[in-house]
């Protein structure tokens, strides 16, 4: 019995201590919980940049230009011109009509006869020159005709009534510049044979001996007639 009492007291004391410890811990927990600082929520304010308008500069009005006073020019007073007095022209002496000298009729007839003889001589010279020119032209024409006739070969299709006109241009040395058909015979082979005859004749060297004035007027550019019957300008 004494042994049970000895254990009862320590156990009871232990229980009391634990109960007191729980009370203390519980009180301290409530105190700490109540002492928490409550922070109020902060309101968020949205801000944006606002550009301030710059004040417009005040433009000062330009001062009005002061009009310059007009200078009034005084009218010029022209000096009066004195009237010009024309001097009387001196009278021209009248020409005395001179009578033409008397013409000697015999002298006049003599002068007329001399002029007629001189005109006849000039005409004769012109005729002689024309005859000489015609002779030279015929001579050189025959030489050209002969040189081309030697080179001309009639095509088999040639007929007596065929005629071809060939235009020829040359220089004073007798060299050919161009050869073209001025009028066709109607037969292409005949026309071509006429052109070949001129081209094969080549250079007419004798033309350099012809006077320049006759060459320019008759042989610088001329038309040659090709026919089976004859060969002439």
PyMOL commands that set and color helices and strands:
alter all, ss='L'
color gray80, all
select helices_A, chain A and resi 2-34+105-151+188-201+205-209+212-219
alter helices_A, ss='H'
color red, helices_A
select strands_A, chain A and resi 163-170+176-183+221-227+231-232
alter strands_A, ss='S'
color yellow, strands_A
deselect
rebuild
show_as cartoon
